[in-house]
Amino acid sequence: MESWFDFDKRIFKHFSYLLMIQLLPIFAISSYLVNEINHHLYTKQMVYYFIAFVVFFISVFIPWRRILWWFAPLFYLMNLGLLIAVEFVGKSILGAQRWIEIPGIHITIQPSEFIKVNVIMMLAYLISRKPPPQEGYGIFDFIKLSIVIVIPFIVIAKEPDLGTALVLLITGYGILFIIGINWKIWVTLAILAGAGAPIVYQYGLKDYQKKRIHDAINKPSYQVRQALIAIGSGGLEGKKKEDATQTQLKFLPVSSTDFIFAYLGERFGFKGMITVIGLYILLIFNLLYISARHANDYLIRTFASGLAFLFFVYMGVNIFMIIGLAPVVGLPLPMFSHGGTSFIIFAVIFGILQNLIAFKDYSRYTSDAKITMQTKGTLA
């Protein structure tokens, strides 16, 4: 019997090294800024880097093609069960019930973070089993795939965590857009979304969510005003650490996490901000290129496009939020803001993608599964 863990040397031959190299300057700039803000947080950031590297390394060597074929639905249902359990046994922090505390060790987990991986897994599982026809998926297949996305979206939005829910929704439908859906369905959805937006705003949003939207359109909140002052004071070239008073004198809130882009602007100015945005854009384009290059491998295509949309949504919402063009939500700058959970989630997805790319011509896992299923069917 062959091992489920395959340390095949070909994984290094087909490894997408450019994808990993593109992350290094993002890590370097982020670490530099976090260290200036708070050395203790920098130390924790290094621990997060180490954990993320270990998680990535383990993910790279797990045979995901076989695991996705057999266990993707199970992983999805288990995580969905945890999301629903939050409603009944979840721990409330700062008015939001999003966490489950593990008994005995007092460690909390946030199922809404892990469901992003499971939704991508489940979509990859369904799409690889039934690839789209040339004209794209029809209405029935679209509804089946939409259920995978919409159910966790509704559960997360009720926590309430509308920011994470929208990330999941946009990423899921972004994947379907890349994979291929009949254009008539997209036109119909656009019309329905436009007609239904006022109703959703009036009856679907909580008062504080409406206030955030109102503030984004009319009057920026305190956090956004301080962020704009920080960015404006940085000018074109930025300021020395000692002169970056918005951050050093604590006027800029959560400067190491959600609003770290504002400190980037204060320290390195417009040039620094454009550089970081450019790094993200190149990374997203590379992921979309990988998706297009492996157009016939729907596992790679789903994970590459899903990762691209995750970066795009996180980056876009975070930056627009900071400059006052979007409501303030708790979305970090991906793999840049200080934090652990988000880093680990991205590390897992990168590891899965690298494994799928490394074994792109290695269909033994799925072929073994097909043979096993056919054999069982014959015996039955």
C-alpha positions in Angstrom: 0.0 0.0 0.0 1.3 3.4 -1.0 1.8 6.1 1.6 -0.7 9.0 1.7 2.2 11.3 2.3 4.3 11.5 -0.9 7.8 13.0 -0.6 8.4 12.9 -4.3 11.3 14.9 -5.5 9.2 16.2 -8.4 7.5 18.6 -6.0 10.7 20.7 -6.1 11.0 20.4 -9.8 7.6 21.9 -10.6 7.5 24.2 -7.5 6.3 27.7 -8.4 9.2 29.6 -6.8 8.2 32.9 -8.3 4.9 32.8 -6.3 6.9 32.5 -3.1 9.5 35.1 -4.0 6.7 37.6 -4.6 5.7 37.3 -1.0 9.1 38.1 0.4 9.1 41.9 -0.1 5.6 42.1 1.4 6.9 40.2 4.5 10.0 42.4 4.7 8.1 45.8 4.6 5.4 44.5 7.0 8.0 43.3 9.5 9.9 46.6 9.3 6.8 48.6 10.0 5.5 46.4 12.8 8.9 46.5 14.5 8.8 50.3 14.5 5.3 50.4 15.9 5.9 47.8 18.7 8.9 45.5 19.1 6.8 43.1 21.2 4.3 42.7 18.3 7.3 42.2 16.0 8.4 39.3 18.1 5.0 37.8 17.9 5.0 38.4 14.2 8.1 36.3 13.8 6.4 33.5 15.7 3.4 33.8 13.3 5.8 33.6 10.4 7.4 30.4 11.8 4.0 28.8 12.4 2.8 29.8 9.0 6.0 28.3 7.4 5.5 25.0 9.3 1.9 24.9 8.2 2.8 25.7 4.6 5.6 23.1 4.6 3.2 20.4 5.9 0.5 21.4 3.4 2.9 21.1 0.5 3.6 17.5 1.2 0.0 16.3 1.8 -1.5 14.6 -1.3 -4.3 17.0 -1.8 -5.6 15.4 -5.0 -6.5 12.2 -3.2 -7.7 14.0 -0.1 -9.9 16.4 -2.0 -11.4 13.6 -4.0 -12.4 11.7 -0.8 -12.8 14.2 2.0 -13.7 17.6 0.6 -17.5 17.3 1.4 -16.6 16.0 4.9 -14.3 18.9 5.7 -17.0 21.3 4.4 -19.8 19.8 6.5 -17.6 19.7 9.6 -16.7 23.4 9.3 -20.3 24.3 8.5 -21.3 22.5 11.7 -18.8 24.6 13.7 -20.2 27.8 12.2 -23.7 26.8 13.2 -22.5 25.8 16.6 -21.2 29.4 17.1 -24.8 30.4 17.3 -25.4 28.2 20.4 -22.1 27.8 22.2 -20.0 30.6 20.7 -18.0 33.1 22.8 -18.9 36.7 22.4 -16.0 39.2 22.2 -16.5 42.9 21.7 -20.2 42.4 20.9 -19.7 39.8 18.2 -20.2 36.1 18.7 -17.7 34.5 16.3 -15.5 32.2 18.4 -15.7 28.8 19.9 -13.6 28.1 23.0 -12.0 24.7 23.2 -12.9 23.2 26.7 -10.0 22.7 29.1 -7.3 24.7 27.3 -9.2 28.0 26.9 -8.1 28.5 23.3 -10.6 30.1 20.9 -11.0 29.3 17.2 -12.9 31.3 14.6 -14.7 28.9 12.2 -15.5 31.7 9.8 -11.8 32.0 8.9 -11.4 28.3 8.1 -14.5 28.1 6.0 -12.8 30.1 3.3 -10.5 27.1 2.7 -13.3 24.6 2.9 -15.5 26.5 0.4 -12.6 26.6 -2.1 -12.0 22.9 -1.5 -15.7 22.1 -2.0 -15.9 24.1 -5.2 -12.7 22.5 -6.5 -14.2 19.1 -5.7 -17.5 19.7 -7.5 -16.0 21.5 -10.5 -13.3 18.8 -11.0 -15.9 16.1 -10.9 -18.1 17.9 -13.4 -16.2 20.5 -15.5 -18.2 23.2 -17.2 -19.3 22.8 -20.8 -18.0 25.2 -23.4 -20.8 27.7 -22.9 -20.4 27.6 -19.1 -22.5 26.1 -16.4 -26.2 26.4 -16.7 -28.7 27.4 -14.1 -29.0 24.1 -12.3 -25.2 23.6 -11.9 -24.9 27.3 -10.9 -27.5 26.8 -8.1 -25.8 23.7 -6.8 -22.4 25.6 -6.7 -24.1 28.7 -5.2 -25.5 26.7 -2.3 -21.9 25.9 -1.2 -21.2 29.6 -1.1 -24.5 31.1 0.1 -25.1 28.9 3.2 -21.9 29.8 5.1 -22.3 33.4 3.9 -25.7 33.6 5.6 -24.4 31.9 8.8 -21.4 34.2 9.0 -23.4 37.4 8.3 -25.7 36.5 11.3 -22.7 36.3 13.8 -22.5 39.3 12.8 -19.4 39.4 10.6 -20.6 41.0 7.3 -17.0 41.8 6.2 -15.8 38.1 6.3 -19.2 37.0 4.8 -18.7 39.4 1.8 -15.2 38.2 1.3 -16.4 34.6 1.1 -19.3 35.6 -1.2 -17.1 37.6 -3.7 -14.3 35.0 -3.7 -16.8 32.2 -4.3 -18.5 33.9 -7.2 -15.2 35.2 -8.5 -14.0 31.5 -8.8 -17.2 30.7 -10.7 -16.7 33.7 -13.0 -13.2 32.4 -13.9 -14.3 28.8 -14.2 -17.2 29.6 -16.5 -20.9 30.4 -16.0 -23.3 31.2 -18.8 -23.4 34.9 -19.4 -27.2 35.1 -19.2 -27.0 34.1 -15.5 -24.6 36.9 -14.7 -26.8 39.5 -16.4 -29.8 38.2 -14.5 -27.9 38.4 -11.2 -26.7 41.9 -11.9 -30.3 43.1 -12.5 -31.6 41.3 -9.4 -28.7 42.7 -7.3 -29.4 46.3 -8.4 -33.1 46.0 -7.8 -32.7 44.3 -4.4 -30.0 46.5 -3.0 -32.4 49.1 -1.4 -34.4 46.2 0.2 -31.3 44.6 1.6 -30.1 47.9 3.0 -33.4 48.7 4.6 -34.2 45.3 6.1 -31.1 43.2 5.9 -28.5 45.4 7.7 -28.2 46.3 11.4 -28.2 49.9 12.5 -24.4 50.0 13.1 -23.8 48.6 9.6 -26.0 51.3 8.1 -24.1 53.9 10.1 -20.8 52.7 8.7 -22.1 53.0 5.2 -23.5 56.4 6.0 -20.2 57.6 7.5 -18.3 56.3 4.4 -20.5 58.3 2.1 -20.9 61.4 4.2 -18.6 61.9 7.1 -15.5 59.8 7.7 -15.2 58.1 11.2 -12.5 59.1 13.7 -10.3 56.2 12.6 -10.6 57.1 8.9 -9.9 60.8 9.6 -6.7 59.9 11.6 -5.7 57.6 8.8 -6.1 60.3 6.1 -4.1 62.7 8.3 -1.3 60.1 8.5 -1.3 59.4 4.7 -1.5 63.2 3.9 1.4 64.0 6.2 3.6 61.4 4.6 3.5 63.2 1.3 5.5 61.8 -1.6 8.6 60.5 0.2 7.3 59.8 3.7 8.7 60.9 7.1 11.2 59.7 9.6 10.0 57.4 12.4 10.4 60.2 14.9 8.3 62.6 12.8 5.5 60.1 12.2 3.5 61.5 15.0 0.1 60.0 14.0 1.4 56.6 14.9 4.0 57.3 17.5 1.7 59.4 19.5 -1.1 56.9 19.2 -3.5 59.0 17.2 -3.8 56.4 14.5 -5.9 53.4 15.9 -4.9 49.8 15.4 -1.9 50.9 13.4 -0.3 47.5 13.3 -3.4 45.6 12.1 -6.3 47.0 10.1 -4.8 50.5 9.6 -1.2 49.5 8.9 -1.5 50.9 5.3 -2.0 54.4 6.8 1.3 54.0 8.7 3.0 52.9 5.5 1.8 56.1 3.9 3.1 58.2 6.9 6.5 56.5 6.8 7.2 55.9 3.1 4.7 58.3 1.5 2.9 57.9 -1.8 5.9 56.0 -3.3 5.7 53.4 -0.5 2.0 52.9 -0.9 2.2 52.5 -4.7 5.1 50.0 -4.3 3.0 47.8 -1.9 -0.1 48.0 -4.1 2.1 47.1 -7.1 3.5 44.1 -5.3 -0.1 42.9 -4.6 -1.2 43.5 -8.2 1.8 41.5 -9.6 1.0 38.6 -7.2 -2.7 38.6 -8.2 -1.8 38.6 -11.9 0.6 35.7 -11.4 -2.1 33.7 -9.6 -4.6 34.5 -12.5 -1.8 33.5 -15.0 -1.4 30.2 -13.1 -5.1 29.6 -13.3 -5.2 30.3 -17.0 -2.1 28.2 -17.7 -3.7 25.2 -16.1 -7.1 25.7 -17.6 -7.7 22.0 -17.9 -6.8 21.2 -14.3 -9.8 22.4 -12.4 -8.2 21.8 -9.0 -5.3 24.2 -9.7 -7.6 26.6 -11.5 -10.0 26.8 -8.6 -7.4 27.3 -5.9 -5.3 29.8 -7.9 -8.3 32.0 -8.8 -9.7 31.7 -5.3 -6.4 32.9 -3.8 -6.3 35.7 -6.3 -9.7 36.9 -5.4 -9.0 36.6 -1.7 -6.0 38.9 -2.1 -7.9 41.3 -4.3 -10.9 41.6 -2.0 -8.9 41.9 1.2 -6.5 44.4 -0.3 -9.2 46.4 -2.1 -11.5 46.7 0.9 -8.7 47.4 3.4 -7.2 50.3 1.3 -10.6 51.7 0.3 -11.7 51.6 4.0 -8.6 53.5 5.1 -9.0 56.3 2.5 -12.8 56.6 3.3 -14.2 55.0 0.2 -15.6 52.0 1.9 -17.2 51.3 5.3 -14.9 50.4 8.2 -14.8 46.6 8.6 -12.3 44.3 10.3 -10.4 43.2 7.2 -6.6 43.2 7.4 -4.2 43.8 4.6 -3.5 40.2 3.6 -0.2 38.8 4.9 0.9 42.4 5.8 -1.2 43.4 8.8 0.0 42.0 12.2 -2.0 38.9 13.1 -1.8 35.1 13.2 -5.0 33.4 12.0 -5.1 35.1 8.6 -1.5 34.3 8.0 -2.1 30.6 8.7 -5.1 30.4 6.5 -3.2 31.9 3.6 -0.3 29.6 4.3 -2.6 26.6 4.0 -4.0 27.7 0.7 -0.6 28.5 -0.7 0.6 25.0 0.4 -2.3 23.3 -1.2 -1.8 25.2 -4.5 1.9 24.4 -4.6 1.2 20.7 -4.1 -1.4 20.7 -6.9 1.0 22.5 -9.2 3.9 20.1 -8.3 1.8 17.1 -9.1 -0.2 18.6 -12.0 0.7 15.6 -14.3 0.4 13.1 -11.5 -3.2 11.9 -11.6 -2.6 8.7 -9.6 -4.7 10.0 -6.6 -7.9 10.6 -8.5 -7.4 7.6 -10.9 -7.0 5.3 -7.9 -10.2 6.7 -6.4 -12.1 6.2 -9.7 -10.8 2.6 -9.9 -11.8 1.9 -6.3 -15.3 3.4 -6.8 -15.8 1.4 -10.1 -14.7 -1.8 -8.4 -17.2 -1.3 -5.6 -19.9 -0.6 -8.1 -19.0 -3.8 -10.0 -19.0 -5.9 -6.8 -22.3 -4.4 -5.8 
